[in-house]
Amino acid sequence: MVQERRVRSDFRDFGGRCRQRVYDARRDDCAGPSAQCRRQKKHGEDQAIGRSRGGLTTKIHAVVDALGNPVALTLTPGQAADITQAEPLLDEVEPEAVIADKGYDSDALVETLEERGIAPVIPPKANRKEPRETDFALYCERNLIERFFNKLKQYRGIATRYDKLANTFLAGVMLVCVLLWLN
């Protein structure tokens, strides 16, 4: 046992660095990037990626004509409300009627449509105190937009959003729209 202690002490003293700390000259005491490398965190909103219940998602907002062909498109992050894109999309077209679901039921949008002479075919929300009249026979034509999105989802790159950049993803969506226009 005495010999074992002597071997350990001799081994520790080998090289002259007994219990001496070795510092890396490249690093400071604090962990983290240097002041020159610090920047704000990247957020997905500039690339139309946002959090929703299903994780990171992107919403495609579209306007289709009476045949179900796309006329106008925009992208937003997944947590954005649908109503935010209604007016910018409708500024690009001059329809006779707008058929939309309950997510677009707001007094401001309906008033804007009526000022432009566009008939709003939007069913009222369940919590509305004074429900509006809706032409449900015309509302049945809303399946055109649903069929458009089902055609888009046939393309795996669009359905799963492989593209990192919003403009690349939107270009892919527009390419599929061109194919739908040609068919």
Backbone hydrogen bonds, N-H to C=O, Kabsch-Sander energy under -0.5 kcal/mol:
donor,donor_aa,acceptor,acceptor_aa,energy
5,R,1,M,-1.8
6,R,2,V,-1.7
7,V,3,Q,-1.8
8,R,4,E,-2.1
9,S,5,R,-2.5
10,D,6,R,-2.3
11,F,7,V,-2.3
12,R,8,R,-2.3
13,D,9,S,-1.8
14,F,10,D,-0.5
14,F,11,F,-0.7
16,G,13,D,-1.8
19,R,17,R,-0.7
20,Q,17,R,-0.8
23,Y,21,R,-0.6
25,A,23,Y,-0.6
27,R,24,D,-1.3
37,C,34,S,-0.9
38,R,34,S,-0.8
46,D,43,H,-0.6
47,Q,44,G,-1.2
48,A,45,E,-1.3
49,I,44,G,-2.9
50,G,57,T,-2.6
52,S,55,G,-2.1
55,G,52,S,-1.5
57,T,50,G,-3.3
57,T,55,G,-0.5
59,K,76,T,-2.8
61,H,59,K,-0.6
61,H,74,T,-2.7
63,V,72,A,-2.2
65,D,69,N,-2.4
68,G,65,D,-1.5
71,V,63,V,-3.6
72,A,63,V,-1.3
74,T,61,H,-2.0
76,T,59,K,-2.0
78,G,57,T,-1.6
80,A,77,P,-1.5
84,T,81,A,-0.8
85,Q,82,D,-1.5
86,A,83,I,-0.9
87,E,83,I,-0.6
89,L,85,Q,-1.6
90,L,86,A,-2.4
91,D,87,E,-1.5
92,E,89,L,-1.0
93,V,90,L,-0.7
98,V,119,A,-2.4
99,I,97,A,-0.5
100,A,98,V,-0.6
100,A,121,V,-1.7
104,Y,101,D,-1.8
105,D,102,K,-1.6
106,S,104,Y,-1.3
110,V,106,S,-2.2
111,E,107,D,-2.5
112,T,108,A,-2.0
113,L,109,L,-2.4
114,E,110,V,-2.4
115,E,111,E,-2.1
116,R,112,T,-1.5
117,G,114,E,-0.8
118,I,113,L,-2.9
119,A,96,E,-2.5
121,V,98,V,-3.2
121,V,119,A,-0.5
122,I,120,P,-0.6
128,R,125,K,-1.3
136,F,134,T,-1.3
139,Y,135,D,-1.8
140,C,136,F,-0.9
141,E,138,L,-1.7
142,R,139,Y,-1.9
143,N,140,C,-1.0
144,L,141,E,-1.7
145,I,142,R,-1.0
146,E,142,R,-1.1
147,R,143,N,-2.7
148,F,144,L,-1.9
149,F,145,I,-2.2
150,N,146,E,-1.9
151,K,147,R,-1.9
152,L,148,F,-2.0
153,K,149,F,-2.0
154,Q,151,K,-0.9
155,Y,152,L,-1.7
156,R,154,Q,-0.7
158,I,155,Y,-0.9
159,A,155,Y,-2.4
160,T,156,R,-2.1
161,R,157,G,-0.7
162,Y,157,G,-1.1
169,F,165,L,-2.0
170,L,166,A,-2.8
171,A,167,N,-1.8
172,G,168,T,-1.8
173,V,169,F,-2.2
174,M,170,L,-2.5
175,L,171,A,-2.1
176,V,172,G,-2.0
177,C,173,V,-2.1
178,V,174,M,-2.2
179,L,175,L,-1.9
180,L,176,V,-2.2
181,W,177,C,-2.2
182,L,178,V,-2.0
183,N,179,L,-1.3
